[in-house]
Amino acid sequence: MRNPTLLQCFHWYYPEGGKLWPELAERADGFNDIGINMVWLPPAYKGASGGYSVGYDSYDLFDLG
């Protein structure tokens, strides 16, 4: 890989309710087309901050819903 490009796929204001994952799945093919060959994803765990969590305050590692 000569010139790797990483996309950070999370931020403070991404949509709550699990909408991030379907959106990323829908856009995945296009990432490669524009030269993105790595994606940094947030953990999929439930967070203690509820809908405002970016995944790093996890409280239940076995409940992804």
Residue frames as a rotation matrix with the C-alpha (Angstrom) as fourth column:
MET 1
0.596 0.803 0.000 0.00
0.803 -0.596 0.000 0.00
0.000 0.000 -1.000 0.00
ARG 2
-0.272 -0.824 0.497 1.84
0.840 -0.455 -0.294 3.03
0.469 0.337 0.816 -1.26
ASN 3
-0.851 0.048 0.523 -0.30
-0.167 -0.969 -0.183 5.89
0.498 -0.243 0.833 -0.03
PRO 4
-0.515 0.692 -0.506 -2.75
0.800 0.600 0.005 4.66
0.307 -0.403 -0.862 2.64
THR 5
-0.662 0.419 0.621 -5.74
-0.400 -0.899 0.181 6.80
0.634 -0.128 0.763 3.56
LEU 6
-0.753 0.382 -0.536 -7.71
0.647 0.577 -0.498 6.27
0.119 -0.722 -0.682 6.78
LEU 7
-0.314 0.745 0.589 -11.25
-0.190 -0.657 0.729 7.56
0.930 0.117 0.348 7.26
GLN 8
-0.994 0.099 -0.053 -12.39
0.065 0.118 -0.991 8.16
-0.092 -0.988 -0.124 10.84
CYS 9
-0.550 0.835 -0.005 -16.05
0.162 0.113 0.980 7.10
0.819 0.539 -0.197 10.68
PHE 10
0.266 0.701 -0.661 -17.30
0.917 0.027 0.398 8.63
0.297 -0.712 -0.636 13.87
HIS 11
-0.673 -0.370 0.640 -17.61
0.151 -0.916 -0.371 12.01
0.724 -0.154 0.673 15.47
TRP 12
-0.964 0.254 -0.079 -19.52
0.033 -0.178 -0.983 13.63
-0.264 -0.951 0.163 18.31
TYR 13
-0.388 0.860 -0.332 -22.66
-0.670 -0.510 -0.539 14.24
-0.633 0.013 0.774 16.27
TYR 14
-0.906 0.108 -0.408 -23.36
-0.266 0.604 0.751 11.03
0.328 0.789 -0.519 14.38
PRO 15
-0.082 0.994 0.076 -27.00
-0.747 -0.112 0.655 9.89
0.659 -0.004 0.752 14.35
GLU 16
-0.595 -0.048 0.802 -28.27
-0.708 0.504 -0.495 7.87
-0.381 -0.862 -0.334 17.30
GLY 17
0.378 0.872 0.310 -30.28
-0.662 0.489 -0.568 4.68
-0.647 0.010 0.762 17.05
GLY 18
0.008 -0.458 0.889 -27.78
0.240 0.864 0.443 2.56
-0.971 0.210 0.117 15.11
LYS 19
0.907 0.417 -0.061 -28.06
0.062 -0.276 -0.959 4.59
-0.417 0.866 -0.276 11.90
LEU 20
0.240 -0.902 -0.358 -24.28
-0.813 -0.388 0.434 4.84
-0.530 0.187 -0.827 11.54
TRP 21
-0.411 -0.490 0.769 -23.80
-0.138 0.867 0.479 1.18
-0.901 0.091 -0.424 10.62
PRO 22
0.359 0.560 0.747 -26.32
0.681 0.390 -0.619 0.98
-0.638 0.731 -0.242 7.72
GLU 23
0.920 -0.044 -0.390 -24.98
-0.240 -0.849 -0.470 4.27
-0.310 0.526 -0.792 6.34
LEU 24
-0.024 -0.999 -0.033 -21.40
-0.772 -0.002 0.636 2.98
-0.636 0.040 -0.771 6.37
ALA 25
-0.265 -0.010 0.964 -22.46
0.307 0.947 0.094 -0.27
-0.914 0.320 -0.248 4.72
GLU 26
0.735 0.627 0.259 -24.20
0.475 -0.204 -0.856 1.70
-0.484 0.752 -0.448 2.00
ARG 27
0.861 -0.412 -0.299 -21.14
-0.494 -0.819 -0.292 3.88
-0.125 0.399 -0.908 1.37
ALA 28
0.420 -0.767 0.486 -18.43
-0.101 0.493 0.864 1.21
-0.902 -0.412 0.130 1.71
ASP 29
0.384 -0.271 0.883 -17.97
0.857 0.461 -0.231 0.54
-0.344 0.845 0.410 -2.00
GLY 30
0.849 0.021 0.528 -17.54
0.303 -0.837 -0.455 4.23
0.432 0.546 -0.717 -2.67
PHE 31
0.797 -0.602 -0.035 -14.73
-0.249 -0.382 0.890 4.60
-0.550 -0.701 -0.454 -0.13
ASN 32
0.071 -0.799 0.597 -12.37
0.530 0.537 0.656 2.55
-0.845 0.270 0.462 -2.27
ASP 33
0.447 0.185 0.875 -13.38
0.888 -0.208 -0.410 4.49
0.106 0.960 -0.258 -5.36
ILE 34
0.881 -0.095 0.464 -12.16
-0.065 -0.995 -0.079 7.75
0.469 0.039 -0.882 -3.80
GLY 35
0.068 -0.996 -0.060 -8.94
-0.184 0.046 -0.982 6.24
0.980 0.078 -0.180 -2.43
ILE 36
0.082 0.002 0.997 -9.92
-0.994 -0.074 0.081 5.38
0.074 -0.997 -0.004 1.14
ASN 37
0.016 -0.150 -0.988 -8.51
-0.350 0.925 -0.146 1.97
0.937 0.349 -0.038 1.98
MET 38
-0.712 -0.146 -0.687 -8.88
0.549 0.494 -0.674 1.86
0.437 -0.857 -0.272 5.78
VAL 39
0.090 0.806 0.585 -11.78
-0.175 -0.566 0.806 2.78
0.981 -0.175 0.090 8.06
TRP 40
-0.938 -0.331 -0.100 -11.60
0.073 0.093 -0.993 3.47
0.338 -0.939 -0.063 11.80
LEU 41
-0.043 0.997 -0.070 -14.91
0.064 0.073 0.995 2.43
0.997 0.038 -0.067 13.36
PRO 42
-0.284 0.023 0.959 -16.21
-0.907 -0.331 -0.261 3.13
0.311 -0.943 0.115 16.85
PRO 43
-0.996 0.001 0.089 -16.90
-0.036 0.909 -0.415 0.16
-0.081 -0.416 -0.906 19.12
ALA 44
-0.505 0.855 -0.116 -20.40
-0.142 0.050 0.989 -1.22
0.851 0.516 0.096 18.57
TYR 45
-0.628 0.229 -0.743 -21.17
0.737 0.481 -0.475 -1.61
0.249 -0.846 -0.471 22.28
LYS 46
0.567 0.799 0.200 -23.90
0.569 -0.555 0.607 0.19
0.596 -0.231 -0.769 24.14
GLY 47
-0.533 -0.790 0.302 -22.52
0.354 -0.533 -0.768 3.26
0.768 -0.303 0.564 25.84
ALA 48
-0.437 0.306 -0.846 -23.30
0.883 -0.033 -0.468 4.68
-0.171 -0.951 -0.256 29.25
SER 49
-0.802 0.099 -0.589 -24.13
-0.076 -0.995 -0.064 8.03
-0.593 -0.007 0.805 27.62
GLY 50
0.156 0.935 0.318 -26.99
0.290 0.265 -0.920 6.51
-0.944 0.236 -0.229 25.62
GLY 51
0.741 0.275 0.612 -27.60
0.645 -0.041 -0.763 8.14
-0.185 0.961 -0.207 22.25
TYR 52
0.901 -0.435 -0.007 -24.77
-0.429 -0.886 -0.176 10.58
0.070 0.161 -0.984 22.83
SER 53
0.448 -0.754 0.480 -22.11
-0.138 0.471 0.871 7.91
-0.883 -0.457 0.107 23.25
VAL 54
0.415 -0.397 -0.818 -19.34
-0.901 -0.053 -0.431 7.39
0.128 0.916 -0.380 20.71
GLY 55
0.720 0.073 -0.690 -18.77
-0.199 0.974 -0.105 3.90
0.665 0.213 0.716 22.09
TYR 56
-0.245 -0.949 -0.196 -15.87
0.000 0.203 -0.979 4.32
0.970 -0.240 -0.050 24.48
ASP 57
-0.597 0.136 0.791 -17.98
-0.798 -0.207 -0.566 4.42
0.086 -0.969 0.232 27.66
SER 58
-0.225 0.521 -0.823 -19.26
-0.357 0.742 0.568 0.89
0.906 0.422 0.019 27.16
TYR 59
-0.339 0.172 0.925 -21.24
-0.932 0.073 -0.355 -0.83
-0.129 -0.982 0.136 29.88
ASP 60
0.402 0.463 0.790 -22.49
-0.325 0.879 -0.350 -4.04
-0.856 -0.116 0.504 28.25
LEU 61
-0.468 -0.759 -0.453 -20.03
-0.707 0.014 0.707 -5.69
-0.531 0.651 -0.543 25.87
PHE 62
-0.889 0.123 0.441 -22.50
0.259 0.930 0.262 -8.43
-0.378 0.347 -0.858 24.91
ASP 63
0.177 0.984 0.035 -25.55
0.703 -0.101 -0.704 -6.34
-0.689 0.149 -0.710 23.99
LEU 64
-0.822 -0.539 0.183 -25.10
0.485 -0.495 0.721 -4.70
-0.298 0.681 0.669 20.60
GLY 65
-0.188 0.849 0.494 -28.73
0.828 -0.134 0.545 -3.63
0.529 0.512 -0.677 20.34
